[in-house]
Amino acid sequence: MPRTTARQGDYQMLVEGTSTPVNLIPCGTQLQNFCNEKSVYKQIFNVRGCGWLDGGCLTLALALRFWLPVGTTVCAVVTGGIADHAVIRIPSALTHASLRDVFLDADGVASEADMLRKFKSYAQKDRGILRGLESRDELYVNVAVAQTLECRLKVALGDSRVWLQALTDQLRRVYECRHLPNKI
């Protein structure tokens, strides 16, 4: 039997031979499960004619920005000067000062390194950077669909402040485990 290899990142793990990352924290799994629900995916596909990695990502990012507290921003994974994928950035100021910014997309919760590693795996491109999107980029989004997704996020994941606190607690536990002294 061939051996499966996995590359573990900060909050996601990529398993060789699969296209979907495994989330290492529960809030990431919750978001990923929401996006993988047939009715949610069908809604974005029927209206936009696309999936989460070929156009629907910007609609999801906008829905997440509507749902989450003020302070989040829509960003893009940029390769070769082209915005290839939209994500939402939650700055560390909204979670915990000792934590890094985290990014959300249909695959769940990722660090910047996770997101760029994942995108390199998907797109087979060497480099990527994360930058904020201009407000004009949102002209390509069907706002009504983003608002409908926001309502569905509220039902599926609950109050965004409660979800964000749970995410913060989970991120803090991961951070603290990585910084424990290696003494027995």
N, C-alpha and C positions, 0 to 999 in steps of 0.2 A: 504494500500500500504506500503511495507517495506521501511524503511528509509535507504537512501544511505549515507554512511559515506565517508569522504575524509580526507586524511592526507596531509596537505600542507607542503612542504619543502621550500627550499630557492628559487628554480627556476622551480620546478616541483611539481605537486600534484598527488598523487595516489588515485584513486577512488576505493573503495572496490567493488569487483566483476568484475573489468575490468583488462586487462593486459597491457594496454597502458597508460603511464603517460600523464597528461595534462600539456603542457608547459605554464609557466606563463609569458614568454617573447617572443616577435615575432620571434626573430632569432631562438629560439628553435623550434617553430612551423614550420618555413621555412625548417629547416633541417629535421625534422620529416616527413613533407609532401613530401620532396624529396625522402627520403628512403622508403616511403609508396607508391610511384608511381609504378604501376604494371610493367612498362617496366624496371625500375631500379631493383626492387626486382627480377623480372624474370631473369635478366641478372646474378645476383649473384647466384641465385638458379640453373640456367642451367649450369653454369660453375663449381661452387663449390659443388653443390648438398646440399646446406645448406641455412639457413636463417640468420638473423642478430644476433640471440642468440645462434647459434650452429655451428659457424665456419666463417660466413661471417663478423663477427664483426672485425676481424683482417684485412681483406681486406678493409673494410670501414675506419678503423683507419689509415691505411697506405695511402689510397686515400686522407683523410682529411689532413694528414701530408704533402703530396705532394702539396696540394692546399693552405694550410695556410702558413703564413710567417715562416721564420726560428725561432726556439725557442720552438716549440711545440714538445711534446714527446708522443710516444705510451706507454700507461700504461695498466696494467691488474688489474681486480678485482681478488684477490687471496683469496681462502678459503682453509684451510687445506693444505697449501703449493702448491696448484694447481691453475694455472691461468685459471679462468673460463670464463672471458669475457674481450675483448680488448676495450679500449677507447682511445681518444686523450686528452691530458692535455694541456690546454692553461694557462701558468703561469701568475700570476697577473702582472708581469713585462710587458707583452704584452697588457694588458688591462689598469689597473689603480692601482697604488701602494696601495690604501686603500681597494682594492677588494681582494677576495680570488681567488685561482686557480679555473678554471671551466673545466668541462669535457664534451666531446661530444661523442655521439653514435647515433644509429639509432632512438633513442627516443628523441633526441634533446640536449638541454643544461642543465647541472646539476651541482650542487655543489658536493663536496666530500660526504657530508652527504646524499644528494639526491640519489647519485649513489649507495651508500652502502645500503640505505633503500630500494631502488628499487630492487637491486639484492637480498637482503634478502627476499623480497616478492616473487620474481620469483623463486629463487632456494630453498627457504625454508631452508636456512642455516643461522646459528646464527651470524657468524662473517665474515667480509671481510676486506681486506686492499687494498689500491691502491699502486702499485709499478711499476716502469719502466720495460718495457720488454727488454730482451737482443736482440741484433741484430740477433742472431741465430734464434729467434722465428719467424722472418720475412721470414725464409726459407719456411714456410708453406703457404705463400701467393702467389697467382698467380699475379705477378707484372703487367702483361698486363691488367688484370681485374681492378686492383687498379688504373692504369693509365687511363683506360677508364672511371672509376667512377670519377676520378679527372676532366677529360674533361667535364663530365656531370654536376659536381658540378659548374664548371666555367659558364656553360650555364644557369643553374637553379638559382644559388645564386649570380653570378656575380664575380667581382674582390674580392679576399679574403681580401684585406686590407680595402676596403669599408665595407664589411660584418663585419669584425672584429671591425671597428670603430662603426658601428651600434650596435653590441653586447656590446661593452664597454659602449656606451651611455645608453643602456637599463639596463645593470647591475648597472651602477652608479645611475640611477633613483630608482631602487629597493633598493639599499644600502642607499641612502639619505632618502627615505621614511621611512625606518626602524629606522633611527637614528634622526628623527625629535623630538623635544621636545613635550611632551604630554600636552602642555598648550594651552588653548583657549583664 
